[in-house]
Amino acid sequence: MSALTPRQACEAWVEVGATRVHQGPLVALGKGFMGGVFLSMGGLIALSIGGGDGNMTTVLGLGLNKFITAAVFPIGIIMLVLHGGDLVTGQMCILALSCYKRRTALWTYPAFLTICFIGNLAGSLWVAGLFGCELTFPNSLQLHADYLP
């Protein structure tokens, strides 16, 4: 497997930008939603492991606690890359190159950035809502023994 030169990488990004624009706004919204969900899940996992009641900081020390938290956060980005979600920051680069090389119309840049941003925001708020629901009603998402056969 050979690596791409910087020029070839930019040309590939231009093609990816043109392909994403031709997929349509609903696909961009769905991928943006997935991106928001996966990134906020990574943050939630990092907060769950590194935060808490402070016992981990007491036992391991502040430096190792911060290191473990920072090492766990990329799980969300790994999930995002493996499942094909989009973040608005990545779209800024890809669509800007595609518009600069005139593969897509200039109006698609703000339109698709807005769509991706709305999807990212909706996905992260959805995860925050589920997490808040679990904190407010701790037994609402669990099966009760009464319903088991």
DSSP file with accessible surface (Angstrom, degrees, kcal/mol):
  #  RESIDUE AA STRUCTURE BP1 BP2  ACC     N-H-->O    O-->H-N    N-H-->O    O-->H-N    TCO  KAPPA ALPHA  PHI   PSI    X-CA   Y-CA   Z-CA
    1    1 A M              0   0  245      0, 0.0     2,-0.3     0, 0.0     0, 0.0   0.000 360.0 360.0 360.0 124.6    0.0    0.0    0.0
    2    2 A S        -     0   0  106      1,-0.0     2,-0.2     0, 0.0     0, 0.0  -0.684 360.0-120.5 -98.4 151.0    1.5    3.3   -1.1
    3    3 A A        -     0   0   93     -2,-0.3     2,-0.3     1,-0.1    -1,-0.0  -0.503  27.3-113.9 -85.2 155.3    1.0    6.6    0.7
    4    4 A L        -     0   0  108     -2,-0.2    -1,-0.1     1,-0.1     0, 0.0  -0.678  23.4-124.6 -87.7 144.4   -0.4    9.6   -1.1
    5    5 A T     >  -     0   0   69     -2,-0.3     4,-2.6     1,-0.1     5,-0.2  -0.385  34.4-102.3 -74.6 163.4    1.6   12.7   -1.7
    6    6 A P  H  > S+     0   0  112      0, 0.0     4,-2.3     0, 0.0     5,-0.2   0.898 124.4  51.4 -57.1 -37.3    0.2   16.0   -0.4
    7    7 A R  H  > S+     0   0  183      1,-0.2     4,-2.2     2,-0.2     5,-0.2   0.932 111.0  47.1 -65.3 -42.7   -1.0   16.9   -3.9
    8    8 A Q  H  > S+     0   0   89      1,-0.2     4,-2.2     2,-0.2    -1,-0.2   0.877 110.2  53.6 -66.6 -36.0   -2.8   13.6   -4.3
    9    9 A A  H  X S+     0   0   27     -4,-2.6     4,-2.3     2,-0.2    -1,-0.2   0.919 109.1  48.4 -64.7 -42.1   -4.4   13.9   -0.8
   10   10 A C  H  X S+     0   0   54     -4,-2.3     4,-2.1     2,-0.2    -2,-0.2   0.908 110.8  50.9 -64.5 -40.3   -5.8   17.3   -1.7
   11   11 A E  H  X S+     0   0  111     -4,-2.2     4,-1.9     1,-0.2    -1,-0.2   0.896 109.9  50.3 -64.2 -37.4   -7.1   15.9   -5.0
   12   12 A A  H  X S+     0   0   40     -4,-2.2     4,-2.3     1,-0.2    -2,-0.2   0.903 109.1  51.4 -66.4 -39.5   -8.8   13.1   -3.1
   13   13 A W  H  X S+     0   0  116     -4,-2.3     4,-2.5     2,-0.2    -2,-0.2   0.874 106.8  54.2 -64.5 -36.5  -10.4   15.5   -0.7
   14   14 A V  H  X S+     0   0   10     -4,-2.1     4,-2.2     2,-0.2    -1,-0.2   0.931 110.2  46.7 -62.9 -42.2  -11.7   17.5   -3.6
   15   15 A E  H  X S+     0   0   92     -4,-1.9     4,-2.3     2,-0.2    -2,-0.2   0.895 111.0  51.6 -67.0 -38.7  -13.4   14.4   -4.9
   16   16 A V  H  X S+     0   0   53     -4,-2.3     4,-2.6     2,-0.2    -1,-0.2   0.918 109.1  51.3 -64.0 -41.3  -14.8   13.5   -1.5
   17   17 A G  H  X S+     0   0    0     -4,-2.5     4,-1.9     1,-0.2    -2,-0.2   0.923 110.7  47.5 -62.1 -42.4  -16.2   17.0   -1.2
   18   18 A A  H  X S+     0   0    2     -4,-2.2     4,-1.9     1,-0.2    -1,-0.2   0.906 112.1  50.5 -66.1 -38.1  -18.0   16.7   -4.5
   19   19 A T  H  X S+     0   0   78     -4,-2.3     4,-1.0     1,-0.2    -2,-0.2   0.914 109.2  50.9 -65.8 -41.0  -19.3   13.3   -3.7
   20   20 A R  H  X S+     0   0   59     -4,-2.6     4,-0.6     1,-0.2     3,-0.3   0.869 108.9  50.6 -66.9 -36.1  -20.7   14.5   -0.3
   21   21 A V  H >< S+     0   0   19     -4,-1.9     3,-0.9     1,-0.2    -1,-0.2   0.913 109.6  51.0 -67.9 -37.2  -22.5   17.4   -1.9
   22   22 A H  H 3< S+     0   0  147     -4,-1.9    -1,-0.2     1,-0.2    -2,-0.2   0.665  96.5  70.0 -76.3 -13.6  -24.1   15.0   -4.5
   23   23 A Q  H 3< S-     0   0   82     -4,-1.0     4,-0.3    -3,-0.3    -1,-0.2   0.784 106.3-122.9 -71.7 -27.4  -25.3   12.7   -1.8
   24   24 A G    <X  -     0   0   18     -3,-0.9     4,-1.7    -4,-0.6    -1,-0.2  -0.159  18.9 -76.9 106.7 163.4  -27.8   15.3   -0.7
   25   25 A P  H  > S+     0   0   71      0, 0.0     4,-2.4     0, 0.0     5,-0.2   0.810 121.5  57.4 -71.8 -30.0  -28.7   17.2    2.5
   26   26 A L  H  > S+     0   0  144      2,-0.2     4,-2.3     1,-0.2     5,-0.2   0.901 107.9  47.3 -69.7 -37.2  -30.6   14.3    4.2
   27   27 A V  H  > S+     0   0   63     -4,-0.3     4,-2.8     2,-0.2     5,-0.2   0.915 112.4  50.6 -66.5 -40.6  -27.5   12.1    4.1
   28   28 A A  H  X S+     0   0   12     -4,-1.7     4,-2.2     1,-0.2    -2,-0.2   0.896 110.4  49.8 -63.4 -38.8  -25.4   15.0    5.4
   29   29 A L  H  X S+     0   0   69     -4,-2.4     4,-2.4     2,-0.2    -2,-0.2   0.921 112.0  47.6 -65.8 -42.6  -27.8   15.5    8.2
   30   30 A G  H  X S+     0   0   35     -4,-2.3     4,-2.4     2,-0.2    -2,-0.2   0.920 113.6  46.4 -64.9 -43.6  -27.8   11.8    9.1
   31   31 A K  H  X S+     0   0   50     -4,-2.8     4,-2.2     1,-0.2    55,-2.1   0.873 112.5  51.4 -67.7 -34.1  -24.0   11.7    9.0
   32   32 A G  H  X S+     0   0    0     -4,-2.2     4,-2.3    -5,-0.2    -2,-0.2   0.891 108.9  50.7 -66.7 -39.8  -23.8   14.9   11.1
   33   33 A F  H  X S+     0   0   71     -4,-2.4     4,-2.3     2,-0.2    -2,-0.2   0.932 110.9  48.7 -61.9 -45.8  -26.2   13.4   13.7
   34   34 A M  H  X S+     0   0   65     -4,-2.4     4,-2.7     1,-0.2     5,-0.2   0.900 109.7  53.1 -61.2 -40.0  -24.0   10.3   13.9
   35   35 A G  H  X S+     0   0    0     -4,-2.2     4,-2.3    51,-0.3     5,-0.3   0.914 109.7  47.6 -62.2 -42.7  -20.9   12.4   14.3
   36   36 A G  H  X S+     0   0    5     -4,-2.3     4,-2.1    50,-0.2    -1,-0.2   0.900 112.9  49.4 -64.6 -39.6  -22.5   14.4   17.2
   37   37 A V  H  X S+     0   0   21     -4,-2.3     4,-2.2     2,-0.2    -2,-0.2   0.955 113.8  44.1 -64.6 -48.6  -23.6   11.1   18.9
   38   38 A F  H  X S+     0   0   36     -4,-2.7     4,-2.0     1,-0.2    -2,-0.2   0.902 114.4  48.4 -67.9 -40.6  -20.2    9.4   18.6
   39   39 A L  H  X S+     0   0   54     -4,-2.3     4,-2.0    -5,-0.2    -1,-0.2   0.924 113.5  46.6 -67.4 -40.4  -18.2   12.5   19.7
   40   40 A S  H  X S+     0   0   28     -4,-2.1     4,-2.5    -5,-0.3    -1,-0.2   0.849 108.7  56.2 -71.3 -29.1  -20.4   13.1   22.7
   41   41 A M  H  X S+     0   0   71     -4,-2.2     4,-2.6     2,-0.2    -1,-0.2   0.906 106.5  50.6 -65.6 -39.3  -20.2    9.5   23.6
   42   42 A G  H  X S+     0   0    0     -4,-2.0     4,-2.3     2,-0.2    -2,-0.2   0.914 112.0  47.1 -62.5 -41.7  -16.4    9.7   23.7
   43   43 A G  H  X S+     0   0   20     -4,-2.0     4,-2.5     2,-0.2    -2,-0.2   0.891 111.4  51.2 -65.8 -38.1  -16.7   12.7   25.9
   44   44 A L  H  X S+     0   0   38     -4,-2.5     4,-2.3     2,-0.2    -2,-0.2   0.907 110.5  48.2 -66.4 -39.9  -19.2   11.0   28.1
   45   45 A I  H  X S+     0   0   53     -4,-2.6     4,-2.3     2,-0.2     5,-0.3   0.923 111.8  50.3 -65.1 -42.1  -16.9    8.0   28.5
   46   46 A A  H  X S+     0   0    7     -4,-2.3     4,-2.8     1,-0.2     5,-0.4   0.911 112.2  47.0 -64.0 -40.2  -14.0   10.2   29.3
   47   47 A L  H  X S+     0   0  123     -4,-2.5     4,-1.9     1,-0.2    -1,-0.2   0.880 111.4  51.7 -67.7 -37.3  -16.0   12.0   31.9
   48   48 A S  H  < S+     0   0   80     -4,-2.3    -2,-0.2    -5,-0.2    -1,-0.2   0.897 118.2  36.5 -66.5 -39.3  -17.2    8.8   33.4
   49   49 A I  H  < S+     0   0   71     -4,-2.3    -2,-0.2    -5,-0.2    -3,-0.2   0.925 128.1  32.7 -80.2 -45.4  -13.7    7.4   33.7
   50   50 A G  H  < S+     0   0   11     -4,-2.8    -3,-0.2    -5,-0.3    -2,-0.2   0.748 120.5  46.9 -86.7 -22.2  -11.8   10.5   34.6
   51   51 A G    ><  +     0   0   35     -4,-1.9     3,-0.6    -5,-0.4     5,-0.3   0.431  67.8 102.4 -90.3-131.0  -14.5   12.3   36.6
   52   52 A G  T 3  S-     0   0   74      1,-0.2    -3,-0.1    -5,-0.1    -2,-0.0  -0.542  93.9 -28.1  88.6-150.2  -16.6   10.8   39.3
   53   53 A D  T 3  S-     0   0  128     -2,-0.2    -1,-0.2     1,-0.0    -2,-0.1   0.409  86.4-103.4 -90.5   1.7  -16.2   11.2   43.0
   54   54 A G  S <> S+     0   0   25     -3,-0.6     4,-1.9    -4,-0.0     5,-0.1   0.487  86.3 120.5  95.5   0.5  -12.4   11.8   43.0
   55   55 A N  H  > S+     0   0   99      1,-0.2     4,-2.5     2,-0.2     5,-0.2   0.879  75.4  53.8 -65.2 -35.8  -11.3    8.4   44.2
   56   56 A M  H  > S+     0   0   49     -5,-0.3     4,-2.7     1,-0.2     5,-0.5   0.896 108.5  48.9 -66.2 -38.2   -9.3    7.8   41.1
   57   57 A T  H  > S+     0   0   46      1,-0.2     4,-1.7     3,-0.2    -1,-0.2   0.895 112.0  49.5 -66.6 -38.1   -7.4   11.0   41.6
   58   58 A T  H  < S+     0   0  118     -4,-1.9    -2,-0.2     2,-0.2    -1,-0.2   0.919 118.3  38.1 -67.3 -41.5   -6.7   10.1   45.2
   59   59 A V  H  < S+     0   0  118     -4,-2.5    -2,-0.2    -5,-0.1    -3,-0.2   0.937 131.2  24.5 -76.6 -47.6   -5.4    6.7   44.3
   60   60 A L  H  < S-     0   0   73     -4,-2.7     4,-0.4    -5,-0.2    -3,-0.2   0.673 106.7-116.1 -94.5 -21.8   -3.5    7.4   41.1
   61   61 A G     X  -     0   0   29     -4,-1.7     4,-1.8    -5,-0.5    -1,-0.2  -0.075  32.1 -80.5  95.9 158.3   -2.7   11.0   41.4
   62   62 A L  H  > S+     0   0  107      1,-0.2     4,-2.3     2,-0.2     5,-0.2   0.891 123.5  54.3 -66.1 -39.2   -3.8   13.9   39.3
   63   63 A G  H  > S+     0   0   57      1,-0.2     4,-2.0     2,-0.2    -1,-0.2   0.936 111.1  43.0 -65.0 -45.6   -1.3   13.4   36.4
   64   64 A L  H  > S+     0   0   81     -4,-0.4     4,-2.5     2,-0.2    -1,-0.2   0.874 112.1  55.2 -69.9 -34.0   -2.2    9.8   35.7
   65   65 A N  H  X S+     0   0    7     -4,-1.8     4,-2.3     2,-0.2    -2,-0.2   0.934 110.1  45.8 -62.1 -46.1   -5.9   10.5   36.1
   66   66 A K  H  X S+     0   0  134     -4,-2.3     4,-2.4     1,-0.2    -2,-0.2   0.884 111.8  52.7 -64.6 -37.4   -5.7   13.2   33.4
   67   67 A F  H  X S+     0   0  140     -4,-2.0     4,-2.0    -5,-0.2    -2,-0.2   0.930 110.3  46.5 -64.1 -44.9   -3.6   10.9   31.2
   68   68 A I  H  X S+     0   0   48     -4,-2.5     4,-1.6     2,-0.2    -2,-0.2   0.914 112.4  50.8 -65.2 -41.3   -6.2    8.1   31.4
   69   69 A T  H  X S+     0   0   37     -4,-2.3     4,-1.6     1,-0.2     3,-0.2   0.934 112.2  46.7 -60.9 -44.3   -9.0   10.6   30.7
   70   70 A A  H  < S+     0   0   65     -4,-2.4    -1,-0.2     1,-0.2    -2,-0.2   0.822 111.2  52.5 -68.3 -29.8   -7.1   11.9   27.6
   71   71 A A  H  < S+     0   0   59     -4,-2.0    -1,-0.2    -5,-0.2    -2,-0.2   0.790 110.4  47.6 -75.9 -25.5   -6.4    8.4   26.4
   72   72 A V  H >< S+     0   0   21     -4,-1.6     3,-2.0    -3,-0.2     4,-0.3   0.808  94.2  74.4 -86.7 -28.4  -10.0    7.4   26.6
   73   73 A F  T >X S+     0   0   80     -4,-1.6     3,-1.7     1,-0.3     4,-0.6   0.860  83.2  66.6 -57.7 -38.9  -11.6   10.4   24.8
   74   74 A P  H 3> S+     0   0   53      0, 0.0     4,-2.7     0, 0.0    -1,-0.3   0.629  78.0  85.2 -62.9  -6.5  -10.4    9.3   21.3
   75   75 A I  H <> S+     0   0   71     -3,-2.0     4,-2.5     1,-0.2     5,-0.2   0.911  89.0  51.4 -57.4 -39.4  -12.8    6.3   21.5
   76   76 A G  H <> S+     0   0    0     -3,-1.7     4,-2.1    -4,-0.3    -1,-0.2   0.906 110.2  47.4 -64.5 -39.5  -15.5    8.6   20.3
   77   77 A I  H  X S+     0   0   72     -4,-0.6     4,-2.6     2,-0.2    -2,-0.2   0.892 110.5  52.3 -70.9 -35.9  -13.4    9.8   17.3
   78   78 A I  H  X S+     0   0   98     -4,-2.7     4,-2.6     2,-0.2     5,-0.2   0.935 110.5  48.0 -64.1 -43.7  -12.5    6.2   16.5
   79   79 A M  H  X S+     0   0   48     -4,-2.5     4,-2.0    -5,-0.2    -2,-0.2   0.909 111.1  52.3 -61.2 -39.7  -16.2    5.3   16.5
   80   80 A L  H  X>S+     0   0   15     -4,-2.1     5,-2.0     1,-0.2     4,-0.9   0.930 112.1  43.9 -63.3 -45.4  -16.9    8.3   14.3
   81   81 A V  H ><5S+     0   0  105     -4,-2.6     3,-0.5     1,-0.2    -2,-0.2   0.924 114.2  49.5 -68.0 -42.7  -14.3    7.3   11.7
   82   82 A L  H 3<5S+     0   0  135     -4,-2.6    -1,-0.2     1,-0.2    -2,-0.2   0.836 116.5  41.3 -67.8 -31.2  -15.3    3.6   11.7
   83   83 A H  H 3<5S-     0   0  118     -4,-2.0    -1,-0.2    -5,-0.2    -2,-0.2   0.473 111.8-115.3 -97.9  -3.3  -19.0    4.3   11.2
   84   84 A G  T <<5 +     0   0   34     -4,-0.9    -3,-0.2    -3,-0.5   -49,-0.1   0.792  54.8 158.8  82.1  27.8  -18.6    7.2    8.7
   85   85 A G      < -     0   0   10     -5,-2.0     2,-0.4    -6,-0.2   -53,-0.2  -0.333  31.3-131.4 -77.7 166.0  -20.0   10.1   10.7
   86   86 A D        -     0   0   11    -55,-2.1     2,-0.3   -58,-0.1   -51,-0.3  -0.952  11.1-158.9-121.5 141.7  -19.2   13.7    9.8
   87   87 A L     >  -     0   0   34     -2,-0.4     4,-1.9   -52,-0.1     3,-0.4  -0.891  27.6-124.4-111.8 150.3  -18.1   16.6   12.0
   88   88 A V  H  > S+     0   0   24     -2,-0.3     4,-1.8     1,-0.2    29,-0.1   0.845 109.9  59.7 -64.0 -30.3  -18.5   20.2   10.9
   89   89 A T  H  > S+     0   0   96      1,-0.2     4,-1.1     2,-0.2    -1,-0.2   0.899 106.4  45.9 -66.9 -38.5  -14.8   20.8   11.3
   90   90 A G  H  > S+     0   0   33     -3,-0.4     4,-2.3     1,-0.2    -1,-0.2   0.877 110.1  54.5 -68.7 -37.2  -13.9   18.2    8.8
   91   91 A Q  H  X S+     0   0    7     -4,-1.9     4,-2.5     1,-0.2     5,-0.4   0.833  99.5  62.5 -65.4 -32.0  -16.5   19.5    6.4
   92   92 A M  H  X S+     0   0   85     -4,-1.8     4,-1.1    -5,-0.2    -1,-0.2   0.917 110.6  38.4 -59.3 -42.6  -15.0   23.0    6.6
   93   93 A C  H  X S+     0   0   58     -4,-1.1     4,-2.1    -3,-0.2     5,-0.2   0.951 119.4  44.6 -72.7 -50.2  -11.7   21.6    5.1
   94   94 A I  H  X S+     0   0   21     -4,-2.3     4,-2.1     1,-0.2   -77,-0.2   0.930 117.1  43.2 -66.5 -45.8  -13.2   19.2    2.6
   95   95 A L  H  X S+     0   0    0     -4,-2.5     4,-2.5    -5,-0.2    -1,-0.2   0.844 110.5  56.6 -71.7 -30.6  -15.9   21.5    1.2
   96   96 A A  H  X S+     0   0   40     -4,-1.1     4,-2.5    -5,-0.4    -1,-0.2   0.932 110.0  45.2 -65.5 -42.3  -13.6   24.5    1.1
   97   97 A L  H  X S+     0   0   40     -4,-2.1     4,-2.3     2,-0.2    -2,-0.2   0.910 113.0  50.8 -64.9 -41.0  -11.1   22.6   -1.1
   98   98 A S  H  <>S+     0   0    0     -4,-2.1     5,-2.5     1,-0.2     6,-1.0   0.894 113.5  44.4 -65.2 -39.5  -14.0   21.4   -3.3
   99   99 A C  H ><5S+     0   0   19     -4,-2.5     3,-1.2     3,-0.2    -1,-0.2   0.880 111.3  54.2 -70.5 -37.3  -15.4   24.9   -3.7
  100  100 A Y  H 3<5S+     0   0  183     -4,-2.5    -2,-0.2     1,-0.3    -1,-0.2   0.896 109.9  46.2 -64.6 -38.5  -11.9   26.3   -4.4
  101  101 A K  T 3<5S-     0   0  128     -4,-2.3    -1,-0.3    -5,-0.2    -2,-0.2   0.360 115.0-120.1 -85.3   6.1  -11.3   23.8   -7.2
  102  102 A R  T < 5S+     0   0  219     -3,-1.2    -3,-0.2     2,-0.1    -2,-0.1   0.779  77.0 126.4  60.8  33.3  -14.8   24.6   -8.5
  103  103 A R  S   <S+     0   0  108     -5,-2.5     2,-0.3    -6,-0.2    -4,-0.2   0.678  76.5  30.3 -87.3 -22.5  -16.0   21.1   -8.2
  104  104 A T  S    S-     0   0   16     -6,-1.0    -2,-0.1    -9,-0.1    -1,-0.1  -0.933  96.2 -95.4-130.4 159.2  -19.0   22.3   -6.2
  105  105 A A    >   -     0   0   45     -2,-0.3     3,-1.0     1,-0.1     4,-0.5  -0.348  32.1-119.5 -71.6 154.7  -21.0   25.5   -6.2
  106  106 A L  T >  S+     0   0  138      1,-0.3     3,-1.2     2,-0.2    -1,-0.1   0.841 109.9  62.2 -66.6 -31.7  -20.1   28.2   -3.7
  107  107 A W  T 3> S+     0   0  178      1,-0.2     4,-1.5     2,-0.2    -1,-0.3   0.736  91.3  68.1 -68.8 -19.9  -23.5   28.2   -2.1
  108  108 A T  H <> S+     0   0    4     -3,-1.0     4,-2.7     1,-0.2     5,-0.3   0.787  88.0  67.9 -70.4 -24.2  -23.0   24.6   -1.1
  109  109 A Y  H <> S+     0   0   69     -3,-1.2     4,-1.9    -4,-0.5     5,-0.2   0.982 108.7  31.5 -62.2 -58.3  -20.3   25.5    1.4
  110  110 A P  H  > S+     0   0   71      0, 0.0     4,-2.1     0, 0.0    -1,-0.2   0.882 119.9  55.5 -68.7 -31.0  -22.5   27.5    3.9
  111  111 A A  H  X S+     0   0   33     -4,-1.5     4,-2.2     1,-0.2    -2,-0.2   0.958 112.8  38.6 -65.6 -49.4  -25.5   25.2    3.2
  112  112 A F  H  X S+     0   0   15     -4,-2.7     4,-2.5     2,-0.2    -1,-0.2   0.824 113.7  55.4 -74.7 -28.7  -23.8   22.0    4.0
  113  113 A L  H  X S+     0   0   24     -4,-1.9     4,-2.5    -5,-0.3    -1,-0.2   0.913 110.0  47.4 -65.1 -40.2  -21.8   23.4    6.9
  114  114 A T  H  X S+     0   0   79     -4,-2.1     4,-2.6    -5,-0.2    -2,-0.2   0.928 112.8  48.3 -65.2 -43.2  -25.1   24.5    8.4
  115  115 A I  H  X S+     0   0   39     -4,-2.2     4,-2.3     1,-0.2    -2,-0.2   0.932 113.9  46.4 -63.2 -44.2  -26.7   21.1    7.8
  116  116 A C  H  X S+     0   0    3     -4,-2.5     4,-2.8     2,-0.2   -28,-0.2   0.900 111.9  51.4 -67.0 -38.5  -23.7   19.3    9.3
  117  117 A F  H  X S+     0   0  111     -4,-2.5     4,-2.8     2,-0.2     5,-0.2   0.924 109.8  49.1 -63.7 -43.4  -23.7   21.7   12.3
  118  118 A I  H  X S+     0   0   90     -4,-2.6     4,-2.8     2,-0.2    -2,-0.2   0.917 112.4  48.9 -63.0 -40.4  -27.4   21.1   13.0
  119  119 A G  H  X S+     0   0    1     -4,-2.3     4,-2.5     2,-0.2    -2,-0.2   0.927 111.9  48.4 -64.5 -43.6  -26.8   17.4   12.8
  120  120 A N  H  X S+     0   0   18     -4,-2.8     4,-2.3     2,-0.2     5,-0.2   0.928 114.0  46.9 -60.9 -44.4  -23.8   17.5   15.2
  121  121 A L  H  X S+     0   0   80     -4,-2.8     4,-2.5     2,-0.2     5,-0.2   0.928 112.7  48.6 -64.9 -43.6  -25.8   19.6   17.6
  122  122 A A  H  X S+     0   0   44     -4,-2.8     4,-2.0    -5,-0.2    -2,-0.2   0.915 112.2  49.2 -64.5 -41.0  -28.9   17.4   17.4
  123  123 A G  H  X S+     0   0    0     -4,-2.5     4,-2.0     2,-0.2    -1,-0.2   0.920 113.0  45.6 -65.5 -42.0  -26.8   14.2   18.0
  124  124 A S  H  X S+     0   0   40     -4,-2.3     4,-2.3     1,-0.2    -1,-0.2   0.892 113.3  49.8 -70.9 -35.8  -24.9   15.7   21.0
  125  125 A L  H  X S+     0   0  105     -4,-2.5     4,-2.4    -5,-0.2    -1,-0.2   0.842 107.5  55.7 -69.2 -31.1  -28.1   17.0   22.5
  126  126 A W  H  X S+     0   0  135     -4,-2.0     4,-2.3    -5,-0.2    -2,-0.2   0.934 110.0  44.7 -64.9 -45.3  -29.7   13.6   22.0
  127  127 A V  H  X S+     0   0    9     -4,-2.0     4,-2.6     2,-0.2     5,-0.2   0.915 113.3  51.1 -64.9 -41.1  -26.9   11.9   24.0
  128  128 A A  H  X S+     0   0   54     -4,-2.3     4,-2.8     1,-0.2    -2,-0.2   0.894 109.5  51.1 -63.5 -37.3  -27.1   14.6   26.6
  129  129 A G  H  X S+     0   0   45     -4,-2.4     4,-2.4     2,-0.2    -2,-0.2   0.912 110.8  47.5 -65.9 -41.9  -30.9   14.0   26.8
  130  130 A L  H  X S+     0   0   76     -4,-2.3     4,-2.0     2,-0.2    -2,-0.2   0.913 113.9  47.7 -64.9 -40.6  -30.4   10.3   27.3
  131  131 A F  H  X S+     0   0   87     -4,-2.6     4,-1.9     2,-0.2    -2,-0.2   0.922 113.0  48.3 -66.5 -41.1  -27.8   10.9   29.9
  132  132 A G  H  X S+     0   0   28     -4,-2.8     4,-2.5     2,-0.2     5,-0.2   0.880 109.3  53.5 -66.5 -35.7  -30.0   13.4   31.7
  133  133 A C  H  X S+     0   0   46     -4,-2.4     4,-2.9     1,-0.2     7,-0.2   0.908 108.6  49.7 -64.5 -39.0  -32.9   11.0   31.6
  134  134 A E  H  < S+     0   0   60     -4,-2.0    -2,-0.2     1,-0.2    -1,-0.2   0.865 113.0  46.6 -69.2 -34.1  -30.8    8.3   33.2
  135  135 A L  H  < S+     0   0  118     -4,-1.9    -2,-0.2    -5,-0.1    -1,-0.2   0.887 118.0  41.8 -73.3 -37.4  -29.7   10.8   36.0
  136  136 A T  H  < S+     0   0   93     -4,-2.5    -2,-0.2     1,-0.3    -3,-0.2   0.918 130.5  24.2 -75.9 -45.0  -33.2   12.0   36.6
  137  137 A F  S >< S-     0   0  128     -4,-2.9     3,-1.9    -5,-0.2     4,-0.4  -0.768  72.4-179.0-120.8  83.6  -35.0    8.7   36.4
  138  138 A P  T 3  S+     0   0   71      0, 0.0     3,-0.3     0, 0.0    -1,-0.1   0.781  81.1  42.3 -61.3 -28.2  -32.3    6.1   37.3
  139  139 A N  T >  S+     0   0   95      1,-0.2     3,-0.8     2,-0.1    -5,-0.1   0.373  88.4  92.2 -98.7   7.2  -34.6    3.0   36.9
  140  140 A S  T <  S+     0   0   62     -3,-1.9    -1,-0.2     1,-0.2    -6,-0.1   0.806  89.9  41.7 -74.8 -26.1  -36.3    4.2   33.7
  141  141 A L  T 3  S+     0   0  105     -4,-0.4     2,-0.3    -3,-0.3    -1,-0.2   0.333 100.6  87.8-102.7   9.3  -34.0    2.5   31.3
  142  142 A Q  S <  S-     0   0  106     -3,-0.8     2,-0.3    -4,-0.0    -3,-0.0  -0.785  78.4-115.8-109.9 150.6  -33.6   -0.8   33.2
  143  143 A L        -     0   0  144     -2,-0.3     2,-0.3     2,-0.0    -2,-0.1  -0.644  30.6-135.6 -79.3 137.8  -35.6   -4.0   33.0
  144  144 A H    >   -     0   0   82     -2,-0.3     3,-1.3     1,-0.1     4,-0.5  -0.660  15.6-121.7 -92.8 153.3  -37.4   -4.8   36.3
  145  145 A A  G >  S+     0   0   81     -2,-0.3     3,-0.8     1,-0.3    -1,-0.1   0.765 107.9  69.1 -65.7 -22.3  -37.5   -8.3   37.7
  146  146 A D  G 3  S+     0   0  148      1,-0.2    -1,-0.3     0, 0.0    -3,-0.0   0.806  98.4  49.7 -66.6 -28.3  -41.3   -8.2   37.6
  147  147 A Y  G <  S+     0   0  179     -3,-1.3    -1,-0.2     2,-0.1    -2,-0.2   0.563  90.0  96.9 -89.9  -9.2  -41.3   -8.3   33.7
  148  148 A L    <         0   0  105     -3,-0.8    -3,-0.0    -4,-0.5     0, 0.0  -0.564 360.0 360.0 -81.6 145.6  -38.9  -11.2   33.4
  149  149 A P              0   0  173      0, 0.0    -1,-0.1     0, 0.0    -2,-0.1  -0.252 360.0 360.0 -72.0 360.0  -40.4  -14.7   32.8
